[in-house]
Amino acid sequence: MTVDLDGREALALRMTSLLLRPHPGAHPATVADVVEWFGAMQAQDLASGMWSLGVRLPALDHDEVHAALERREALRTWPMRGTVHLVPPRDARWMLELTGVRPLTSAATRRAQLGLTEADADRAVDVLGAALAGGGRLTRARCLAALEAAGIGTSDQRGYHLLWYASVRGVTCLAPSVGTEQTFALLDEWAPAPRRPERDEALALLAQRYVRSHGPVTAREFAGWTGLTLTDARRGFAATGGALATVRVDGEEALVDAALLDAPRPAVDDLLVLPGFDEYLLGFKDRSLMLDAAHKNAIVPGGNGVFQATVVRGGRVVGTWKRSLDKARVTVRVLPLVPLDGPTRERVEGALRRYAEFLGRSLRVDWPD
């Protein structure tokens, strides 16, 4: 039996799926728990990725999340859409093989623009593999220096492309940063015990994780999130079995974790401050449940792909915020998109205090005049 949901009910389920509200079947306590739940979490911007974990793990601070990444509870690589995600280490290889095919195919065009050949890219993979062998872990600068020493030019974005290519090929991955410096390691050494599902099993596993962590969603949303074809997205949905349930959201069929349908769906007036690159918005093509169309440009100014951090009330975006850091303090400027009264502003500042505590800093909040 298909359950009919209105937008408010669908949004309540989605906020629960995203682990932004208590979930009846998921009680994550570690970084590994959260990343396993999602399957992959946007982490193009490292600071955003850290707070995406912190907001879902209120018992942990920034140093504890970083320590978890050093313990290899998750790693960062480019499995989908050519962008960086946090993934479970044992799943990195099959995810790259499943979702990295199309980005690798389209990379030939980018190589031509950069004046690189396929032979250049393959030689760069060999150079990086040799430089990192034996448990080595090199900063981005040292990786680029190794390429230059081998006669492979890295200027004008060539270096970034070659580092990306080596990771999508499954040779390297991003290890935790050292200070502010990005570091790379060999995927086989950082994640030495990969899971090896068959292709249909991999599609089903990724589909199930996406639905349980973002639902209710459609196959089109899954295709957009993964970069897979719509045919493969539908194939993944069809292979998930009874763990997912069909619902209709304002007349359109979608899938959701079946365990959520028995959970209460009350209207919740919660208030969150979320990073810009969070699955809350990045996990969807259609963001209308969370975001008014009139506010789209404020969230992604000029459509440049750089998402602003958001203030979210009752599941809906009501403002943005920007931070600046010094040694002891984080200063946050809040830019409301709707009128926020005094008590609501106090709640925003309370949510930002949690963020400041996560960073181990004091807080200053600036509001527009």
Residue pairs with C-beta under 8 A, 6 or more apart in sequence:
2 246
2 247
2 248
2 253
3 245
3 246
3 247
3 248
3 261
4 247
4 248
5 13
5 216
5 247
5 248
5 249
5 250
6 249
6 250
7 249
7 250
7 289
8 267
9 265
10 216
10 247
10 249
10 250
10 254
10 289
11 289
11 290
11 315
11 316
12 21
12 265
12 266
12 267
12 268
12 315
13 215
13 216
13 256
13 260
13 263
13 265
14 214
14 215
14 216
14 289
14 290
14 315
15 21
15 268
15 270
15 315
16 22
16 23
16 260
16 263
17 23
17 211
17 212
17 213
17 214
17 215
17 256
17 257
17 260
18 213
18 214
18 279
18 280
18 283
19 26
19 28
19 34
19 37
19 56
19 213
20 55
20 56
20 270
20 272
20 274
20 280
20 312
21 268
21 270
23 260
23 263
24 259
24 260
24 262
24 263
25 257
25 259
25 260
26 33
26 37
28 34
28 37
28 56
28 57
29 57
29 59
30 57
30 68
30 73
31 53
31 57
31 60
31 65
31 68
31 69
31 73
31 74
32 68
32 73
32 74
32 88
34 41
34 53
34 56
34 57
35 41
35 53
35 73
35 74
35 86
35 87
35 88
36 88
37 209
37 212
37 213
38 86
38 209
38 213
38 279
39 87
39 88
39 91
39 95
39 205
39 206
39 209
39 210
39 213
40 79
40 80
40 85
40 86
40 87
40 95
40 209
41 49
41 52
41 53
41 85
41 86
41 87
41 279
42 48
42 49
42 52
42 83
42 84
42 85
42 86
42 277
42 278
42 279
42 282
42 283
43 49
43 52
43 76
43 84
43 85
43 86
43 277
44 83
44 84
44 277
45 275
45 276
45 277
46 76
46 177
46 182
47 275
48 275
48 276
48 277
48 278
48 309
49 76
49 84
49 86
49 275
49 277
50 62
50 65
50 66
51 274
51 275
51 278
51 355
51 358
52 274
52 275
52 277
52 278
52 279
53 60
53 65
53 86
54 60
54 61
54 62
54 65
54 355
54 358
55 272
55 273
55 274
55 275
55 278
57 65
58 354
60 68
60 358
61 357
61 358
61 359
61 360
62 358
62 359
62 360
63 360
66 176
68 74
69 75
69 176
70 176
72 89
72 190
72 191
73 89
74 86
74 87
74 88
74 89
75 86
75 87
75 89
75 92
75 173
75 174
75 175
75 190
75 191
76 84
76 85
76 86
76 87
76 173
76 174
77 84
77 85
77 87
77 92
77 96
77 167
77 168
77 173
77 174
77 187
78 84
78 85
78 96
78 100
78 103
78 164
78 167
78 168
79 85
79 87
79 92
79 95
79 96
79 99
79 100
80 95
80 99
80 100
80 225
80 226
80 227
81 99
81 103
81 225
81 226
81 227
82 103
82 164
82 168
82 227
84 174
87 95
89 190
89 191
90 191
90 193
90 194
90 195
91 194
91 195
92 170
92 173
92 187
92 191
92 194
93 170
93 187
93 191
93 194
93 195
93 196
94 194
94 195
94 196
94 197
94 202
95 202
95 206
96 167
96 168
96 169
96 170
97 170
97 202
98 199
98 202
98 203
98 206
98 228
99 206
99 226
99 227
99 228
100 168
100 169
100 170
102 227
102 228
103 168
103 227
104 165
104 168
104 169
107 121
107 161
107 165
107 168
108 118
110 161
111 117
111 118
111 120
111 121
111 161
114 156
114 157
114 158
114 161
115 158
116 158
116 161
116 162
120 152
120 162
121 161
121 162
121 165
123 150
123 152
124 147
124 150
124 152
124 162
124 165
124 166
125 165
125 166
125 169
125 171
127 146
127 147
127 150
127 152
128 143
128 146
128 147
128 162
128 163
128 166
128 171
128 172
128 184
129 166
129 171
129 172
129 186
131 138
131 142
131 143
131 146
132 138
132 143
132 172
132 184
132 185
132 186
132 189
133 186
135 185
135 189
136 185
136 186
137 175
137 183
137 184
137 185
138 146
138 183
138 184
139 178
139 181
139 182
139 183
139 184
140 163
140 181
140 182
140 183
140 184
141 181
143 159
143 163
143 184
144 154
144 159
144 163
147 153
147 154
147 159
147 162
148 154
152 158
152 162
154 162
163 172
163 184
166 172
167 173
167 174
167 184
167 187
170 187
171 186
171 187
172 184
172 185
172 186
172 187
173 184
173 185
173 186
173 187
173 190
173 191
174 182
174 183
174 184
175 183
175 184
175 185
175 190
176 183
177 183
197 205
200 235
200 239
201 239
203 228
203 232
203 235
203 236
203 239
204 236
204 239
204 240
204 241
206 226
206 236
207 222
207 233
207 236
207 237
207 239
207 240
208 240
208 243
208 244
210 217
210 222
210 225
210 226
210 283
211 217
211 222
211 237
211 240
211 244
211 255
211 256
211 257
212 243
212 244
212 257
213 279
213 283
214 221
214 225
214 279
214 283
214 284
215 244
215 254
215 255
215 256
215 257
215 260
216 247
216 249
216 254
216 255
216 256
217 254
217 255
217 256
217 284
218 252
218 253
218 254
218 255
219 230
219 233
219 234
219 236
219 237
220 230
220 233
220 285
221 284
221 285
221 286
222 228
222 233
222 236
222 237
223 229
223 230
223 232
223 233
224 284
224 285
225 283
225 284
225 285
226 233
228 236
237 244
237 255
240 255
242 258
243 257
243 258
244 255
244 256
244 257
244 258
245 255
245 256
245 257
245 258
245 261
246 253
246 254
246 255
247 253
247 254
247 255
247 256
247 261
248 254
267 314
268 314
268 315
269 313
269 314
270 313
270 314
270 315
271 311
271 312
271 313
271 344
271 347
271 348
271 350
271 351
272 311
272 312
272 313
272 351
273 309
273 310
273 311
273 312
273 321
273 348
273 351
273 352
273 354
273 355
274 280
274 309
274 310
274 312
275 309
276 306
276 307
276 308
276 309
276 310
277 307
278 310
280 290
280 310
280 312
281 287
281 290
281 291
281 299
281 307
281 310
281 317
282 307
284 290
287 296
289 315
290 312
290 315
290 316
290 317
291 299
291 316
291 317
292 316
292 317
292 337
295 317
295 337
297 303
298 308
298 320
298 335
298 337
299 307
299 308
299 310
299 317
299 320
300 306
300 307
300 308
301 308
308 320
308 321
308 322
309 320
309 321
309 322
309 323
310 317
310 319
310 320
310 321
311 317
311 318
311 319
311 320
311 321
311 334
311 336
311 348
311 351
312 318
313 344
317 337
318 336
318 337
318 338
318 340
319 334
319 335
319 336
319 337
319 338
319 340
319 348
320 334
320 335
320 337
321 332
321 333
321 334
321 335
321 352
322 332
322 333
322 335
323 330
323 331
323 332
324 330
324 331
325 331
325 359
325 361
328 361
328 362
329 356
329 361
329 362
329 363
329 364
330 355
330 356
330 359
330 361
330 362
330 363
330 364
331 363
331 364
331 365
331 366
332 352
332 355
332 363
332 364
332 365
332 366
333 365
333 366
333 367
334 345
334 348
334 352
334 365
334 366
334 367
334 368
335 368
336 368
340 348
345 367
348 365
349 363
349 365
352 363
352 365
353 363
355 363
356 362
356 363
